[in-house]
Amino acid sequence: MARLSKHLLEQIERGIAILREGGLVAFPTDTVYGLGARADNQWAVARVYRAKQRPINMAVPLLVANAAQASEVAREMPPVAKLLAEKFWPGALTLVLFK
C-alpha cells in the first residue's frame, strides 16, 4: 500500500477536525466532488441540505466504512447486500437500502 504524503495526511486530519466540529467538507469521488458532514449531527446534515439547496424530502447518500456499519444504520441489510459489501468494499459499490 502506498504511503500518504505528509501534506495529504494533514489535510485528512483537518477534515476530521472540521467534521467533529459540525462543519462541512468537500471530498473527491469517482466523478464529482461531494459535500459531507457527520450523519449523526442533525445540525450539520441540515447545513448540507441548505448548502446544496436540496429539498428536505430528497435523501442524501450516506457513506459507510463497511458492511457492519451499514447494518447499524440501515433498517434491514439483505444477505445479498451484505455479501456484496463484504466482497467489494472498500470500492466503487453503491447499495441502496432503507434507513
C-alpha positions as semicolon CSV with decimal commas, in nm:
position;residue;x (nm);y (nm);z (nm)
1;M;0,000;0,000;0,000
2;A;0,131;0,345;-0,092
3;R;0,220;0,581;0,188
4;L;0,033;0,910;0,201
5;S;0,229;1,232;0,185
6;K;0,262;1,446;0,496
7;H;0,058;1,718;0,325
8;L;-0,228;1,478;0,244
9;L;-0,225;1,339;0,600
10;E;-0,250;1,695;0,734
11;Q;-0,548;1,763;0,505
12;I;-0,720;1,446;0,624
13;E;-0,662;1,537;0,989
14;R;-0,801;1,888;0,927
15;G;-1,108;1,740;0,756
16;I;-1,169;1,511;1,054
17;A;-1,144;1,808;1,291
18;I;-1,391;2,007;1,080
19;L;-1,638;1,717;1,080
20;R;-1,606;1,674;1,457
21;E;-1,686;2,045;1,497
22;G;-2,005;2,007;1,292
23;G;-1,859;2,159;0,979
24;L;-1,882;2,056;0,615
25;V;-1,605;1,912;0,399
26;A;-1,569;1,870;0,024
27;F;-1,416;1,547;-0,100
28;P;-1,343;1,393;-0,439
29;T;-1,547;1,099;-0,567
30;D;-1,513;0,899;-0,889
31;T;-1,693;1,166;-1,092
32;V;-1,754;1,485;-0,892
33;Y;-1,680;1,642;-0,556
34;G;-1,908;1,554;-0,267
35;L;-2,014;1,770;0,023
36;G;-2,017;1,587;0,352
37;A;-2,100;1,616;0,719
38;R;-2,137;1,379;1,011
39;A;-2,458;1,182;0,969
40;D;-2,507;1,174;1,347
41;N;-2,512;1,555;1,368
42;Q;-2,856;1,681;1,261
43;W;-2,740;2,043;1,252
44;A;-2,452;1,956;1,017
45;V;-2,680;1,748;0,792
46;A;-2,921;2,043;0,775
47;R;-2,627;2,259;0,663
48;V;-2,561;2,017;0,375
49;Y;-2,923;2,050;0,263
50;R;-2,903;2,431;0,281
51;A;-2,567;2,450;0,103
52;K;-2,687;2,226;-0,179
53;Q;-3,034;2,386;-0,186
54;R;-3,166;2,031;-0,173
55;P;-3,531;1,964;-0,084
56;I;-3,553;1,812;0,263
57;N;-3,762;1,521;0,130
58;M;-3,479;1,416;-0,108
59;A;-3,244;1,170;0,059
60;V;-2,869;1,223;0,067
61;P;-2,615;0,942;0,034
62;L;-2,458;0,804;0,348
63;L;-2,102;0,679;0,313
64;V;-2,006;0,396;0,547
65;A;-1,680;0,213;0,608
66;N;-1,801;-0,146;0,589
67;A;-2,096;-0,386;0,595
68;A;-2,113;-0,381;0,975
69;Q;-2,153;-0,003;0,979
70;A;-2,418;-0,020;0,706
71;S;-2,608;-0,272;0,917
72;E;-2,609;-0,022;1,204
73;V;-2,786;0,247;1,002
74;A;-3,000;0,050;0,756
75;R;-3,344;-0,075;0,852
76;E;-3,251;-0,409;0,701
77;M;-2,947;-0,536;0,516
78;P;-3,047;-0,827;0,294
79;P;-2,796;-1,117;0,286
80;V;-2,706;-1,049;-0,078
81;A;-2,627;-0,685;0,005
82;K;-2,404;-0,795;0,294
83;L;-2,219;-1,041;0,069
84;L;-2,165;-0,774;-0,198
85;A;-2,043;-0,520;0,058
86;E;-1,802;-0,766;0,216
87;K;-1,662;-0,861;-0,126
88;F;-1,638;-0,518;-0,290
89;W;-1,598;-0,262;-0,007
90;P;-1,398;-0,055;0,009
91;G;-1,458;0,016;-0,355
92;A;-1,697;0,151;-0,612
93;L;-2,011;-0,032;-0,500
94;T;-2,328;0,156;-0,414
95;L;-2,604;-0,012;-0,218
96;V;-2,945;0,148;-0,183
97;L;-3,100;0,046;0,150
98;F;-3,386;0,175;0,363
99;K;-3,289;0,387;0,663
